[in-house]
Amino acid sequence: MANVIKLRKGLDINLTGRAQEQMLPVNSSTEYALVPDDFPGLTPKVTVREGDHVRAGDPLFVDKGCTEVSFASPVSGTVTAVERGERRKVLRVKIAADAQQEYADFGVKDVAGLSADDVKASLLQAGLFGYINQLSYAVATRPDTEPKAIFVSALRDKPLQGDFEFELKGQEKDFQTGLTALAKIAKVYLGIGAKQSASALTGAKDAEVTVFDGPCPAGNVGVQVNHIDPVNKGEVVWTVDPTAVIFFGRLFNTGKVNLTRRVAIAGSMVKQTGYVDALVGTPLKQILADNIADGCNVRILNGNPLTGVIANEESVLGAHTSEVTLIPEGDDVHEIFGWMLPRFKDFSTSRSYFTWLQGKKAYNLDARIKGGERHMIMSGEYDRVLPMDIYSEYLIKSIISGNIDSQEQLGIYEVSPEDFALAEFVDSSKLPLQKIVREGLDILRKENA
């Protein structure tokens, strides 16, 4: 029987436009791209040139700090561009897809007979190792790290996130193979939700299953690490997105790199919500073709409303993106008296509006911040929605002030930016908490290098 951990702190935000459990049609694209920024902590070194032909699974770039770690092309085709930004930063590598796809063959492997080194070598050779992240620092890991445990969270509970159980249908074998492969390296902890009942999750082999019963952010892998096996200075745990586990399983079961993932199309500005099967790097204009509602400016997010990255139709599907969300921008809304209005349609965590009387109503929120940045107030707001054993407000203050000793004492090694997404939502000071945490982790990582 699985362990059950009940969480009381947190906040569920019910938004309109949740993805229906139905598949939507999507045409294959003629051009794809891989974006280095999808892999935090990576300094990319491009290994291809314009005009080169690559197969699906061939490397497009490597981590300059650890050239063993490469990143595989999602398709076979011709490299058409290496787009760069300021100071020649690599923005993305674009590939014009072949009409007939060609795959690099890495050989079918029986994971039961593999060692930890064999599993690492296979993932490195296929350009998939970079899909593994780590705590501390919340960055893509490297093969020389020795994790004390590996955490996989199959619970997606942020607003408008996709349902992993629906994504898992038909891919149970690959998921189990991926778990078994990771278990060769270190003990695997699989976190699931109290309402999840898929046998591939509840009865997963080669992993210790833990049920997390509580509001968002119970699905955050950082929250799960904090309650099962907290990270101290000098320790490392690996965290793996459940879809990446499927990628790994496909590699061992077929010998090929297949970066197709099932993505939720959600939000109030979508004509028809549902799911699409699309390759990492597919242009969003292809995924969203003729499915954007008319009427106002739309914010497109590579991800969910709390942690997603602002995108546009020229952007591509991110390597870790499980949903594409469309919500109103809100820049066409003009209100007199602002917060003084009674507001019957807006969500509030306090009782400022009368909507607290309306029960579990679904809200159509836009992207406005509704207020300006101001001095930080020590009000306990963060702690009410962050179910982790840390002093979150003091940690944020220590990051802002640059006090590294204080950051270490307050548990910065245990957190990632997404852990502060809800705190950022309820923050009356309107501080960009996720950005602050990311910058703090980056500075600390550089100091400890």
N, C-alpha and C positions, 0 to 999 in steps of 0.2 A: 504493500500500500504506500502511495506517495506521501511525502511529508507535506503538510499544509501550513503556510505562513499567512496569518491574517494581518492586513495593514489597515489602519484607520485614517492615517493622514493622506491627503491627496485631493483631487478635484476632477470629476468627470464633466466635460463640457459637451453638451449635446447640440450639434450643429446640423442644419438641414443639408441634404445632399449626400447622405451616406451611400456608398456603392452597393447596388443591388447584386445579388448572387446570380449574375448572368454574364455570358461572354459577349463582347462587342466585336464587330469586325474591324480589322485594321489591315491596310495594304502594306506589303513589304516595301521598304525604302530602297532607293538606289544609292544612298550615301549614309554613312554612319561615322561616328566619332567617339574617341575615348578621351576623357577629361582627367588630367592628373589631380586636379583639386578635389576629385571625389575620394581621394585616398589621403587622409590627413597625415601630416608629418613627412610627406614624400617630397624629395627634391628630384625632379625627373631629368633623365638624360635620354634624349631621343636616339633610337638605334636604327631608324629607317630614314630614307630620303624620299622626296617627291618623285613619283614614277616607279618606286619599288613595288613589286608584287608580293603580297603576303597571303598566307593561308589563315583560316580561323584557328587560333591557338598560337600563332607566331607572335613574338614579342614586338611591341611598338615602342616602348620605352622601359628604362630600368630605373631603380632608385640609385641616385648618384652616390649615396652614402653606403650602399650595400648592393653592388651590381648583380649579386645572385638573384635578387628579387626583381623579376620582370613582370610586365603587364600585357596580357594576351589580347590580340585583335579579336573582336567579336565576330568578324566576317572575313571571308577571303575577297581580295580585290586589289585595286591599285591605290597607293597612298597619293592623295591629291593635294594635301596641304598640311603643313605644320604651322598652326596659327600661334603667334606670339603676341604678348602684350608689352607692358612697360618693363624695361631692363631685360628684354628678351625672355620674359617668363613664358613658359609653354602653356598655352591655354587649352589646346586640344589638337589631336592628330586625326585627320579626316581620311576616310577610305571610300572610294567608289566601289560598290559591291559587284562581284561577278554575278552573271545570270545563273551560273551553275556553281554552287558553293563547294569549295575544296577545304578539307579539314586536315590539320596536322595529326598524325596518328601516334599516340603515346602508349598504345597497347592496353588491352583489357587486363585488369589485375584483381586477384582475389585478396581483399584487404585482410582477411583472417590470417593470411600467412605473411603479412608485411610487418616490418619493425617500424619503430618511430622514425628512424632515419630514412627508411624507404618511403614513408608517407610524406615527409618533408621534401625529399628529393623529387617525388612525383609532382607535388604541388608547385615546387619551384620551376621544374622543367616546363610545366604547362602554363606558367604565368598566372597562377591562381593564388599563390601564397599571400600576395598583397591584400587579399580580401579578408585577412585575419587582422583584427585590431587588438590592442592591448590596453590594460590599465596597469601601471600608471601612465599618465600623459594623454590617454585617449587618442592614440595614433596607430597607423598601420605598423604591425610588428615586424621583427626581423628574425631570421632562422637561428641566430646565436642566443636568443633569449630562452630561458628555461622557465616555462609557466608552471606554477604550482597547481593550476586548475584551468579548465576551459569552460566558459559559460556560453550557453545558447538560450536566448529568450524567444519562445514561439508565441508570446502574448503581445499583441499590438493593441494598445488601449488609448492611444492619443486620439483627439478628435479627427474623424474622417479617415482614420487609418484602415488599410485593407485587412481582411480576415485571413490569417495564415492558414486556417483549416481549409478554406476554399482554395487557396493557392496550392495546398498540399495534395489535393485530390489527383490521383493518377501518378503521383511522384513519390509515393510512400517508400518504394524500394530504394530510390536514390537518396532519400533523406536518411534512411537507416544506414545505408552504406557510408554516407558522410559522417554520421555519428560514430560508427565503428572505427573509421579511419582516424578521427580525432582522438578517440579513446586510446589509440596506440601511443599517443604522445603524452597525454596527462588525463587525469580524471575529468570526466565531462559531466557538467550539471545542466540539465534541461529544465527551464522554467516555463510553466504553462499556466493558463488561467482557470479559475474555478468552473467556468462554463464550457471549457473546451473538453470535448469527449472523443475526438478521433483516436482510434486505437493506436495509430502510428505515433501519437504523442503520449497518451496515458500508458501505453505498453512498450515504450521505446526501450530497446536493449542497449547495453554498453553505455548507459548514462543514468545518473541519479535524477529522477524526476521529482520536482518540487512544485506544488500548486501554490500560486500567489492569489489570495482572495482579498481584493480591496480595490479602491478607485485608482485611476491614473495618478501617478506614474508607476504602478505595480509592474508594468511590462518593461520598464527601463532595465537594461542589463546591469547598470551600475547600482540600482536599488537592490537587485537580486544578489549581486556580489556582496553588498554591504550587510545583508541579512544572513548570508550563508558562510562566506569566507572572506572577510574584509582584507583589503590590501594595505600593507605597511610599507614604510620606506625600504627600498631594496628588493621588494617582492614584485612579481609580475603575474597577472592572469591574462589569458587570451579571451577575447569576446568575438563571437562569430554570428553574423546575421543568419537566420534560419534558411534564407534563400541561398546564401553562399554554401551552406551545408549541402543543399541539393546540387549546386554546381560541382562540389567535390565528389559527391556520389556518382554523378553522371560521368565524370572523368574516369573513375575507376571501373564503372560498369560498361562503358562504351569505348574508352580509350580516346575520346574526343572532348574538346572544350566546347560546351554549349552554354552560352550566357543568356538564354531565353528565360525571362522571368514573368510571372503573372502579376500585373500591376492594376491596382484599383484606380478608376477614374471617378473622382468624387467632387462634391462642392455644389453650392447653390447656383453657380453659373454654368453648369453642365446641362445640356439638353437631355442626355440619356446617360445615367450613371451605370456602372458595371465594371467589368474587368477585361483587360486585353492581354494577350501573350505577345511580348515584344522583347527584342534583343536589347541588352545594354548598349547605349549609344544611338538608339533610334531617335530621329528628330521628333520633337513634340508636335510639330505641325502635322506629322504623319499620324500620330496617335490621336490627336484632337481634331482631325479633319471633320469639318461640318458638325462639330459637337459642342461649340461654344455658344452660349445663349446670347441673344441680342439685348440691347437696352442700356448698358453702362460700361464703363471701363472695367476690365477684368484683370485681377492679379493671378498670374499662373505661378504655381509653386511646384518645384521638384521635391515632393515630400508632403508632409501634413502641415496644417496651419501653425503649429507650435514650433517645429524645428525645420520646416522646409526652406529651400533656397529659392529666392526670387528668380524666375525664369521668364522666357518668352517663347514664341513659336519656333524661333531659330535655335533654341537650346536643345540639348539631347537628354535622353533618359539617363539618370545617374546610375552609377554602379551599385549604390546601396538604396536606390529609390524603390519603395514598395507601393507608392501611390502618387498620382499627379492630381493636384487639387486646384480648383478654380473658385475663387471667391470675389465679391465686389471690391474694387479698389477703394471706393468711398470718397474719392476726390471731387465728386460732383454733388456731395451732400452739404447743404448750408443750413445751419440751425441757429435760431435766435434763442438766447438765454442758455444754450449749451446744457451743462449738467443739471441745471435747475428745472428742466422739463420733467414731467412725471415719468416718461419713457415706459411704455407697456410692451415694447418689442426688443429691448436690449437686455443682455445678460449682465448680472452683477454678482460678485461674491459676497457683497454686503447687502444690507436691506435699503440701499439708496433708492432703488426702483421698486415698483409694485410687482415686478415679475417674480419675486420670491413666493408670491401667493399662487402662482400658476402651475406648480408642480414640475414634472419632468417635460417641460416644453422644449421643442427644437427651435434653435435660434438661427437666424440668417445674419451673421456678423460680417462686417467688412474689415478692411485692412488698416483702418485708422487707429492711431495710438490713443487719441482722445486725451491729449494733455501733453505738456512739455516736461523735459527732464528737470529735476529739482534735487535738492539736498536729500541724502539718504535718511530715512526715518527708521529707527530701531523699534519696529512695531510688532515683530513676531510673524509678519505676513508670510515670509518664506517658510518658516518652520511648520506652518499649518498645512502646507501642500507638498512638503518634501519629507518622505518617510525614511530618512537616513539618520544615523546616529552621528551627526555633525552639527556644529554651530554655524549654520549657513550664512547668516548675516555678518557674523564676525569674519568668516572666511572671505566673503566678498570685500569687506573693508580692508583686510590684509592684502588682498590682491591689488586693489586700487592704490594702496599706499606703498606697495612694493616690498613688504616685509616678508621675506622668504622663510625665515625661521618660524614666524607665526603661521604662515600658510601650511608648512609641514606639520606643525602641532595641531592644526585645525582640520587636517584630513584631506588636503588637496590631492593626494595620490589616489584617493578613492573615487573621485568625481570626474565626470565628463560634462561638456557644455549642455547636452540634452537634459541632464538631471535638473538644470535650473530653468528649463523652458516654462514650466507652470509658475515658478516663482516670478519669472519675468512677466508673465501674463497678469498676475495679481499685484505686481509691484506698483504702489502708489507713487513712487519716485521716478517711474518710467525709465529705469536704467537698462541698458542692453546687457543683461546679465550673462547670456550665452557668449557674447563677444568678449566680455571681461574675463570669464573663466578660460576661454580658448587662449587669449593672450597671456594669461597667468601661467597656464600649462606650458605654453611654448617657451616662455622666458625661463621657467624652472627646468625644462628639458635641456635648454642650451647651457644653463648654469651647471647642470650635473653631467654634461657630456664629457 
